[in-house]
């Protein structure tokens, strides 16, 4: 009987490096342009071990794992940044929605980098496998929707959950869970979209709530439809004064109509952030 180990003939798994999007590299808008045009981005700050064909996952603060790419060149010292290396990246592919830091910490708890994600790093193989699985799952539509996760999810994840449908084939319990998750996601999404400013009168929130966040309220501008919570395009984040005006003022109907007209622009602005 053969007892010695036989080398695996399978292709060697390429390293995966976590790199940072931002001022020194590229922001969300740049990555979206590169992904559409299948272009290359030059001299991205990377670990010095990077060689051609290595994989990279691009992290953007406030969004999370935003895109994947491949190294087109070997890492070389950058002339404009001491002790930093750069390499060309191509094959930019967006992750929709981006994997938030909350999701990374939840699904890859052994990734020490996630405790203070301000640097580039090359995780060991076992952790790399979990990162790849998380990204593959996200691209297949997998996403958490329990209360604990939604409290920390990014705005794109909240929008994805908000748009979930509780299909009739699901059990009543599962449909109720999706309904509840959508309701919470819509509320949190709209408040993040408002970003501390009333979407009606544009004034800053009148005070901070008990949670330390700017206090705004969510207002449903149309009746709940489709056997589920309303849609982000029919919910708006407004101050208490505007909320009362939308319900009780003599011009409530006209004011409500004006709010409905604002939301498409607000939604478009979110996609451009």
N, C-alpha and C positions, 0 to 999 in steps of 0.2 A: 504494500500500500504506500502511495506517495504521501510523505508527511511534511515535506518542505513547502513553504509558501510559493505560489506561482504568481508572477507579476500580472496584474490586471491589464489586459490588452486594450481596455477602453481608453478613450482619449483623456488626457490629463485635464482635470477641472481647472479652469483658469482662475487666478486670484480675482477677488472683488474688492475694490477700494471705495471708501466713502469720501467724497469731495464736497466742497462747500460752494453753493451759489451765492452771489452777492456782489458787492462793489468791485472786488478784485477779479471776479470771474464773470458770471452772467446772472441776470435776474430772471424772474418769471417770463417777462415779455420776450427777452432774448431767446430763452430756451424754446418758447412756443414758436417763434419765427424759425429757429433752426430745425425744429421737428417738422414743421410744414415743408421747408425747403430741402430737407435732408442734407443740410450743409454741415461744415466742420467748424468747431470753435478752437482757436489757437491758444497755446501756452496756458492751459488751465492749471491752476496750482494743484499738484498731486504729490503723493508719497514718492520718494526717490527710487523706490523699487519698481515703479511702473514700467512695463515694456509693452510693445505693440500687441494688440488683441486682448489685453487685460480688460475686464469689465469694471465699470464704475457706476455707482449710484450717486446721484446729485441731490444733496440736501439743501433746502432753502428755509431759512428761519421763518417761522410763522406758518409754514405749509407742511414741511416734513420731507420725506423722500419724494422728490418731484419728477425725476426723470432717470433713465438709465442711458449708458453710452459705452463706447469702446475706445480704448487708447489707440491712436493712430501712429504715435511715435513713442520713443523711449524718453523717460524723464531726463531733463537736462537742467543744470542750474539756471535760474532766472537772473538776468542782468539787472532787473529793476527791483529785486526783492531779495535781500541777503538771507542766506540759509533756506531758501525756498526753491522748489523744483517745479518745472512746468512740462506739460505734454499736450499734444493735440488730441482732441476727442472728436469722434464722429458717431454716426448711427444714433443720434439723439432720439429717444423714444419717451414720450411723456407717460406718467403714471396718473390715471384718472379714477377717482380723485387722489391727490397726493396722500401718502401714508403719514399721518400726523405723528408727532413725537409721542403722544399718548398711546397710539397703536404700536409704535416701535417698542416702547418700554413694556407694554403688555405682552406682546408676542415674542419678543427677543429679550427677556429679562437679564440674560447674561452679557448683553452688550454694554460694557462699561462706558463706552463713548457717549451713550444716550443720557448719562447723568449730567454731562456738561458738554453738549454738542457744539463746540466752537472750533473744532480742528478737523484735519484730515486724518484718516486712519485706514489700516488694512486689517480687518477682523480675521481671526483664525478660521480654518475650514469649517468646523462644526457650526459656528455662529453664522458664517457666510451662507451655509445651507438654509438656515432659518430665515435669513434676510431674503434670499432668493424665493423661498416658498411664500413668504409674506407678500412680496411684490407680485408673484405669479397669481396668488389668490386674489389680490386686489384687482388685477387686470381681468379676472374672471367674474368680478362683481361681488366678491366676498367682503363683508364689512360688519363690524360689531354694531349692535344697536341697543345695548343695555344702558341704563341710566348712568352708571359710573363712567362709561366710555363717552357718552354724548356730552357729559359735563366738560370734557377736555378736548373734544374733537375739533378739527379745523373747520373753517367755513365751508369748504368744498365737500368734506365728509358729511357735514350736517345737511347740506343741500341734497346729497345723494340719498340719505335716509329719509329726508322730507318727501322725496319723490317716489319712495317705495309704494308698491301696491299690495294690498292684502288680498291675494287671489282667492277665489272661492274654493280651490282645492286644498287650502290650508285648513287645519283644525281650528275650531272656534277659539281655542286658547292661543294658538299661534297668530291668528288674525288680530286678536285683542292686543298681543304683544307688539305687533307691527303698528297697529293703530296708535298705541301709547307712545311708541318710539317716534313715530312720525310727528305726533303732536309736540313732543318735547323738542325734537330736532327743528321743526318749523319755528318755534318760539326762539330758541337759541340762535338759529341762523339769522332770523330777522333782526334780532338785537345786535348781532355781530355786524350785519350789513349796515345798520344805522350808525355804528361806531361812536356811540355817546352823543349823538345829535338827532333831534327830532326830525323825522323824515317828512313831517307836515309843515311846520313853521321854520325848520332849519336851525332853531335855537339849541344851544347845549342843553343836555338833561338838567332839570332844575336842582337836583341834589344827588348825592351818592346813596345807594341803598345799603341795607344792613350787610350785604356781601362786599361792599366797597366799590361796586361798579356803578356807573352812571345809570340813574333810574329812568327807564322808559317803559311803556306798556305796548303790548301787541294788540292791534286792532284788525279784526276780520272785516273786510270791506264788502264781502258777499256772503250769502248763506253757505253753510257747509254742504258740500255735494259729493257725489260719487261714493256714498257709504263710507266716508273716511274723513280725516282731518283735512282742512283746506290746503290750498297750494301756496307756495311762497309768493307767487305773483299776485295773490289776493290778500296778503297779510302785510301790514306795515307797522314800523316801530315809531311810536309817537309819544310826546309828553302827555302827562295827565290832563292838562288843559285842552290840548287838541283832541284827546280821546273823548272827553266829555262833549266837546263841540260836535264831534262826528255823530254822537248819539242824541244830544238833547238841544242843540241850538236851533234857532228858527231857520238857519240855512244849512241844516245838517245834510240834506240830500245833495245840495250843490257842493258842499265841502267834501263829502264822501266821494263824489264823482271826480273832484280835483285830485284826491289822493290816489284813486284808481289810475289816473293818467300818469302819475309820477312813477309808479312802480317799474314799468318797462325800462326806464332810464336808470333806475337804481339797480336793477338786475344786470343791465349791460355794464354798469360801472364795476360790479363785483367781478365779472368775467375779465375785466381789464386790469384788475389789481395785480 
